[in-house]
Amino acid sequence: MKYPALLPFCDIVDQLEEFDQIIDVRSPAEFALDHIPGAINCPVLDNEQRILVGTLYKQVNAFEAKKVGAALVAKNIALHIEQQFLAYPRNWKPLIYCWRGGNRSGAMALILAKIGWPAAQLDGGYKAYRLHINAELDTLISRFQYRVVCGTTGSGKSRLLQALDVCGAQVLDLEQLAAHRGSVLGDLPTEPQPAQKAFESAIWNRLRHFDSQKPVYVESESKKVGNLRVPAHLIECIRSADCINLQSDFDLRVALLMEDYAYFTTEPVELMKRLHYLTSLHGKEKIHHWQDLVNQNQMAELVRDLLAQHYDPAYLRSIGRNFPKLNMAPAVNLAGITEADFLQLARQLMAQLPQD
């Protein structure tokens, strides 16, 4: 008789890449909130079906709920096999998990194992994975030495991180993982922010692949990126780390921001709504002036005003207090805002700064 292996997450965390597929059989709504990085969603009960079975369990009894659930699960597993798995060879090795109890993942893992695939089931499911993240994330964060890219808004911090990544450096880009640019105007137009747990999963997954003997480059973030909280221990490590003082000419900063926020030129109503959030800081008169600049399509003038009157003062108030080692960091000057400019600067930093 062929049965799937039942594996604790703590025993396989370093071997996740050895599985050909990680399959999350929870509902799409559960999967969207968070999942093991790299997993695909093959729900054995969709959102509505899960509610139906749960309602039967509470309002009728477990036996009736299991009968209905079993029929739905069997149909859905059959569809997944027909639509996704039929072409896979005999040695295809999937890891399957659900929430905790193992009923949903056990059903799929058993059928795949009976077919002949070396299927494995995650013992304790997503809950076991989440317990591991909660227990180990601070320890993982502490393994690394960080290099913090500091600079005023528009100085090119995010682009420099991207260039460092291209050049082979270890980069933890929190804004990329959070799908947010880190300011009141920072929401990405086509990408919602992940859930808090998914953000933490992404940080864990990025760090676990790094070499602790090499530095990790990160931006001088605040405690929150959009609506998401940066893990407190990561903030502590970043704020006590050595800094890179990125300097850029004011006109270059304006040009860079005009490129990065170009989508606001086609969404002026959304931009004016975001500017309204600054009323408590700058008063109605100033906000109306900025909104008038939007209506007149004077975007460069708006950017200059925002930098001079909002972003730069806020940066100067907080940076010295939160990143005490910035005063000891030599200035690094950005020559231009082309991809080649950032790649050149990234190579210079990697050559100049100790890498271990």
Secondary structure as GFF3:
##gff-version 3
##sequence-region A 1 356
A	DSSP	beta_strand	5	8	.	.	.	ID=ss1
A	DSSP	alpha_helix	9	12	.	.	.	ID=ss2
A	DSSP	three_ten_helix	13	18	.	.	.	ID=ss3
A	DSSP	beta_strand	21	24	.	.	.	ID=ss4
A	DSSP	alpha_helix	28	33	.	.	.	ID=ss5
A	DSSP	beta_strand	40	41	.	.	.	ID=ss6
A	DSSP	alpha_helix	47	59	.	.	.	ID=ss7
A	DSSP	alpha_helix	62	80	.	.	.	ID=ss8
A	DSSP	pi_helix	81	85	.	.	.	ID=ss9
A	DSSP	beta_strand	94	97	.	.	.	ID=ss10
A	DSSP	alpha_helix	103	115	.	.	.	ID=ss11
A	DSSP	beta_strand	120	123	.	.	.	ID=ss12
A	DSSP	alpha_helix	125	142	.	.	.	ID=ss13
A	DSSP	beta_strand	146	150	.	.	.	ID=ss14
A	DSSP	alpha_helix	157	166	.	.	.	ID=ss15
A	DSSP	beta_strand	170	172	.	.	.	ID=ss16
A	DSSP	alpha_helix	174	178	.	.	.	ID=ss17
A	DSSP	alpha_helix	196	208	.	.	.	ID=ss18
A	DSSP	beta_strand	216	219	.	.	.	ID=ss19
A	DSSP	beta_strand	224	225	.	.	.	ID=ss20
A	DSSP	beta_strand	228	229	.	.	.	ID=ss21
A	DSSP	alpha_helix	232	239	.	.	.	ID=ss22
A	DSSP	beta_strand	242	247	.	.	.	ID=ss23
A	DSSP	alpha_helix	250	260	.	.	.	ID=ss24
A	DSSP	three_ten_helix	262	265	.	.	.	ID=ss25
A	DSSP	alpha_helix	268	276	.	.	.	ID=ss26
A	DSSP	alpha_helix	279	295	.	.	.	ID=ss27
A	DSSP	alpha_helix	299	306	.	.	.	ID=ss28
A	DSSP	pi_helix	307	311	.	.	.	ID=ss29
A	DSSP	alpha_helix	312	322	.	.	.	ID=ss30
A	DSSP	three_ten_helix	324	328	.	.	.	ID=ss31
A	DSSP	beta_strand	331	333	.	.	.	ID=ss32
A	DSSP	alpha_helix	339	352	.	.	.	ID=ss33
###
